[in-house]
């Protein structure tokens, strides 16, 4: 099993968005740019909801309280999109 050790430079410094991407700046000067389509909650969120983020996980995570989304720099560096989730269908009888 391969495990990665978190490095101090991989901590979150800032978060920004383009029209199509999430951009996370790390304290070591690198930027991670990933497509928003990888993260459906962020893609569907309003600009205000996207801008309401907090550093979490000891500096190595990002939390968006308005949409209950959490990402880690480890996952972002690995290129890991959100797992596929399916919305429940409305099966109630009319």
N, C-alpha and C positions, 0 to 999 in steps of 0.2 A: 504494500500500500504506500502510495506516495502522498505525503502531506506537505503543504507549504507553510513556511513559517512567516508570520507577518513581520514586515520590516518597518521601522519608524518612518521612513520616507514614503511609505504607501498609505499614510494617513490622509484623510480628506482635508483639503484646503478650501475649495469652493465648488459650487455646482452651478451650471448654466445650461441653457437649452437653445438650440437653433430650431428652425421650423421642423426638422426631421430627426434631430439627434439630442441625446443627453451627453453633456460634456462635464467630466469630473476632473478638477485639477487636484493634483497631489502635492504634498509639501515638498517633495524632492524635485519639483519642476515639471514632471510629466503630466500629460493630460490624456484621459481615457475618453474616447468618443465612440458611443454605441448608438445604434438606431433605436428610436423610440418604439418602433413596432415590436421590439423584443420585450417591452414592458407595457402590456395593455392598460394597466391602471394609470400609468403616467401618460400614455398616449391619449386616453379618454379624459384626463384631468384638464381643468381650466388652467390658464396661465397663473392665476392667483394661487390655485392649489399646488401647482408645480413649484412656485417660488417659496412656498411655506415648507421648508425642509430644515432638518436639524442634523448635526453630526451626532452619531450614535456609536455604540459598540467600541467604546474606548478610543474613538477617533477613526476607526476603520469601517464605519458604516454610515449610511444615510437613511433617515426616517422622514417620511411624509405623513404627518398625523391626519391630515384631511382625507387621505385616501387609503390609509393604513398600508403603506408600501415601505418595504425595507430592502436596501441593497447593500452589499459589502464590496469593498475594494478588491478583495480576493476574488469574488465572483466576476466582477467587471474585468479584472486583469485576465482571468481565465477565458473570458468571452462567453459567459454563461447567460443565455436569455432566461426569462421567467419560465417556469414550467407551464405547460399548457393546462389551463383550467377551463372547465365548461360551465356556463351559467345554467342554473336549473331551468327547466322548461316549465311553462305554466300548464299543469295538468288538471287544474280544478275544473269541474263540470260547471257549465253555465246554467 
